[in-house]
């Protein structure tokens, strides 16, 4: 189908205003523009019961973990959510709207770790930081008023990649036993094969996230070309996905990452992992964070919250 009318109008405004692609900007300008766009398209942030920043010791120094609580109830389940931004852009503020919505709608604590960004801190810095934050949430569940037996991970774009990677790490470590993985248009394959995907080759619009965007982020994140073959970079290359937690994979029709996300969902299913995959027709990369402007963003958030509730049922 064609671009959703709401997406088309958004894209046309960018062309009218000659909005420069993020990959043509300096890092500082791109980081500021990315956050400003997310705040503009995300709508009015929801009120939650409590928001607290916790500073923890990470592999490279102090890290913030922002914790959103929907109520004062004890033993709440937890979603550890990793924001997107190609491992280059983003802060805990990037996921603020998503975290507030999912905390309320799913009735769970949402913990959003800050993590080191590339190119200042290339792979595996982001993975190491997010793993440290997830271990901290698990170890400090009682103090957080959380149930250590009901922890899920999730994220969008690069955050989806991190979430998928962490399920592999958790499986190898033996804990925490994750309840689910929410993967929103995730990066799952950084190898040459992904460049041949129909969704990648057909994505060239400068006013939308496109294959130039993907290459720009990858060039900053990976300092060693061979890193593309590491399963923590390309989770689809893992020897097996068997035994991983159930997954919800959300993709967008007009997203260069669409095919690799759906290919990963198929691989999960092949290896026996319960998986739901939903392609949002007419949508673009980033729509999950645009619920203030795109109706489909609201629908996808509601789908994610419903799935979280299923995973978190005692």
C-alpha positions in Angstrom: 0.0 0.0 0.0 1.1 3.6 -0.3 2.5 5.6 2.6 -0.1 6.1 5.3 -1.7 9.6 4.7 -0.4 10.8 8.1 3.1 9.7 7.2 2.8 11.2 3.7 1.9 14.6 5.3 4.8 14.4 7.7 7.2 13.5 4.9 5.9 16.4 2.7 6.3 18.9 5.5 10.0 17.8 5.8 10.4 18.3 2.0 8.7 21.7 2.2 10.9 22.8 5.0 14.0 21.2 3.5 14.8 19.3 6.6 18.3 17.9 6.3 18.8 14.1 6.9 20.4 13.3 10.2 23.3 11.6 8.4 24.3 14.9 6.8 24.6 16.7 10.1 27.4 16.9 12.7 27.0 14.5 15.6 25.9 17.2 18.0 23.4 18.6 15.6 22.0 15.2 14.7 21.6 14.3 18.4 19.8 17.5 19.2 17.5 17.2 16.1 16.7 13.6 16.8 15.5 14.3 20.3 13.6 17.4 19.2 11.8 15.4 16.5 10.8 12.6 18.9 9.5 15.1 21.4 7.5 16.9 18.7 5.9 13.7 17.3 5.5 11.8 20.6 2.6 13.9 21.9 1.9 14.9 25.5 3.8 12.7 27.9 1.5 10.6 30.2 1.6 11.1 33.9 2.9 8.1 35.9 3.0 7.4 39.6 6.8 7.9 39.9 9.9 8.5 37.9 13.3 8.1 39.6 16.9 8.2 38.2 19.3 5.7 39.7 23.0 5.9 39.1 24.9 2.6 38.9 28.4 1.5 38.3 28.8 0.5 34.7 31.7 -1.0 32.8 32.9 2.5 31.6 31.7 4.6 34.6 28.5 5.8 36.1 25.3 4.9 34.2 21.8 6.2 34.7 18.8 3.9 34.9 15.5 5.8 34.8 12.7 3.9 36.5 9.1 4.6 35.7 6.5 3.2 38.1 2.8 3.1 37.2 1.6 2.6 40.8 2.8 2.0 44.4 1.9 -1.7 44.2 4.7 -4.1 45.2 6.2 -6.9 43.1 5.5 -5.3 39.8 6.8 -6.9 36.6 9.6 -5.0 34.8 10.3 -4.1 31.2 14.0 -3.1 30.7 13.7 -0.8 27.6 16.5 0.3 25.4 16.0 3.4 23.3 16.9 3.7 19.6 19.2 6.1 17.8 21.6 3.8 15.9 23.9 3.5 18.9 24.9 7.0 18.0 22.0 9.2 19.0 19.7 9.1 22.0 19.4 9.5 25.7 17.0 8.2 28.4 14.8 11.1 27.4 14.4 9.5 23.9 12.3 6.8 25.3 10.3 8.9 27.8 7.0 8.9 26.0 7.2 5.1 25.2 8.2 4.3 28.7 5.4 6.3 30.3 2.8 4.7 27.9 3.9 1.2 28.4 4.2 1.5 32.2 0.6 2.6 32.5 -0.8 0.4 29.8 1.0 -2.8 30.8 1.0 -2.2 34.5 4.7 -2.7 34.8 7.8 -0.9 35.9 9.8 0.4 32.9 13.5 0.8 33.4 15.4 2.7 30.7 19.2 2.5 30.9 21.5 5.2 29.5 24.4 3.8 27.6 27.6 5.0 26.0 27.2 6.1 22.4 29.4 5.6 19.3 31.6 6.8 17.7 33.1 7.9 21.0 32.3 4.4 22.4 31.9 1.9 19.6 30.7 -1.7 19.9 30.5 -3.4 22.4 30.1 -0.5 24.8 26.4 -0.1 24.4 25.8 -3.8 24.9 28.0 -3.9 28.0 26.3 -1.0 29.6 22.8 -2.4 28.9 23.7 -5.8 30.2 25.1 -4.2 33.4 21.8 -2.3 33.8 19.7 -5.4 33.3 21.8 -7.3 35.8 21.4 -4.4 38.2 17.6 -4.4 37.8 17.5 -8.2 38.5 19.8 -7.9 41.5 17.9 -5.0 43.0 14.4 -6.1 42.2 13.3 -6.1 45.9 14.5 -2.6 46.4 12.7 -1.4 43.3 9.5 -3.1 44.3 9.8 -5.4 41.3 9.3 -9.2 40.7 12.7 -10.7 39.6 10.8 -13.5 38.0 8.9 -11.3 35.6 11.5 -9.3 33.7 11.2 -8.6 30.0 13.5 -6.7 27.6 12.6 -4.5 24.7 13.6 -1.7 22.4 13.2 0.0 19.1 15.7 0.0 16.2 19.2 -0.1 17.8 17.4 -0.7 21.1 15.7 -3.7 19.5 19.1 -5.0 18.5 20.4 -4.5 22.1 17.3 -6.3 23.5 17.8 -9.3 21.1 21.5 -9.4 22.0 20.8 -9.4 25.7 18.5 -12.4 25.3 21.5 -14.3 24.0 23.6 -13.1 26.9 21.0 -14.0 29.4 20.6 -17.5 28.0 24.4 -18.0 28.2 24.6 -16.7 31.7 21.6 -18.6 32.9 19.9 -15.5 34.4 17.8 -13.6 34.5 15.1 -15.9 33.0 13.4 -13.3 30.8 9.7 -13.3 30.3 9.7 -11.9 26.8 11.4 -9.7 24.2 9.8 -6.7 22.5 11.6 -6.0 19.3 10.4 -3.0 17.4 11.9 -2.7 13.9 15.1 -4.2 15.2 18.5 -4.3 13.6 19.3 -8.0 13.4 21.7 -8.4 10.5 24.6 -6.1 9.7 26.2 -8.3 7.1 26.3 -7.8 3.4 23.2 -10.0 3.0 21.0 -7.3 4.6 22.1 -4.8 1.9 20.4 -7.0 -0.7 17.0 -7.0 1.1 14.2 -5.6 -1.0 13.3 -3.3 1.8 16.8 -1.9 2.0 17.4 -1.5 -1.8 14.0 0.2 -2.2 14.7 2.8 0.6 16.3 5.9 -0.8 13.9 8.8 0.2 16.0 11.5 1.8 13.0 12.6 3.9 12.6 9.2 5.5 14.9 6.8 7.3 16.7 5.1 4.4 19.7 2.8 3.5 22.0 5.8 3.8 20.9 6.2 7.4 21.6 2.6 8.2 25.1 2.8 6.7 25.9 6.0 8.6 25.0 4.5 11.9 26.9 1.3 11.2 30.0 3.2 10.2 30.0 4.9 13.6 29.1 1.9 15.7 31.5 -0.8 14.3 35.2 0.0 14.4 36.1 -3.5 13.1 34.5 -4.7 9.9 34.5 -8.2 11.2 32.2 -7.2 14.0 29.2 -7.6 11.6 29.6 -11.4 12.1 29.4 -11.2 15.9 25.9 -12.4 17.1 25.7 -9.5 19.5 25.8 -7.2 16.4 23.9 -9.5 14.1 21.7 -11.7 16.4 20.4 -13.7 13.4 23.9 -15.3 13.1 23.6 -16.9 16.5 24.2 -20.6 16.4 20.8 -21.2 17.9 17.9 -19.2 19.1 16.3 -22.1 20.8 15.2 -21.5 24.4 15.0 -17.7 24.1 12.0 -15.9 25.6 8.9 -15.4 23.5 9.0 -12.4 21.2 6.8 -9.7 19.6 8.5 -8.4 16.5 7.0 -5.2 15.1 8.0 -4.0 11.6 7.1 -1.2 9.3 6.3 -1.5 5.5 8.5 1.4 4.5 11.5 0.6 6.6 14.9 -0.5 5.3 15.1 -2.8 8.4 11.7 -4.5 7.6 13.1 -7.6 5.9 15.8 -8.4 8.4 13.3 -7.9 11.3 10.9 -10.3 9.7 13.7 -12.8 8.8 14.7 -12.8 12.5 11.2 -13.5 13.5 11.1 -16.4 11.1 14.4 -17.7 12.5 13.0 -17.5 16.1 9.9 -19.4 15.1 12.1 -22.0 13.2 14.1 -22.5 16.4 11.0 -23.1 18.5 10.6 -19.7 20.1 6.9 -18.4 20.3 6.8 -15.3 18.2 4.2 -12.8 17.0 5.3 -10.7 14.1 3.2 -7.7 12.9 4.0 -5.5 9.9 2.4 -2.1 10.1 1.4 -1.2 6.5 2.1 2.3 5.3 4.4 2.9 8.2 8.0 4.1 8.5 10.9 3.5 10.7 10.4 5.4 14.0 6.6 5.3 14.0 6.5 3.6 17.4 7.8 6.8 19.0 5.4 9.0 17.0 2.1 8.3 18.7 1.3 12.0 19.0 1.2 12.3 15.2 0.5 8.8 13.9 -2.5 6.7 14.8 -0.6 3.5 14.0 1.9 4.5 16.7 -0.9 4.4 19.3 -2.0 1.0 18.0 1.5 -0.5 18.1 2.0 0.7 21.7 -1.3 -0.8 22.7 -0.3 -4.1 21.0 3.0 -4.1 22.9 1.3 -3.4 26.2 -1.2 -6.2 25.6 1.6 -8.6 24.8 3.6 -7.6 27.9 0.5 -8.3 30.1 0.3 -11.8 28.6 4.0 -12.4 29.3 3.7 -11.1 32.8 0.7 -13.1 33.9 1.6 -15.0 37.0 
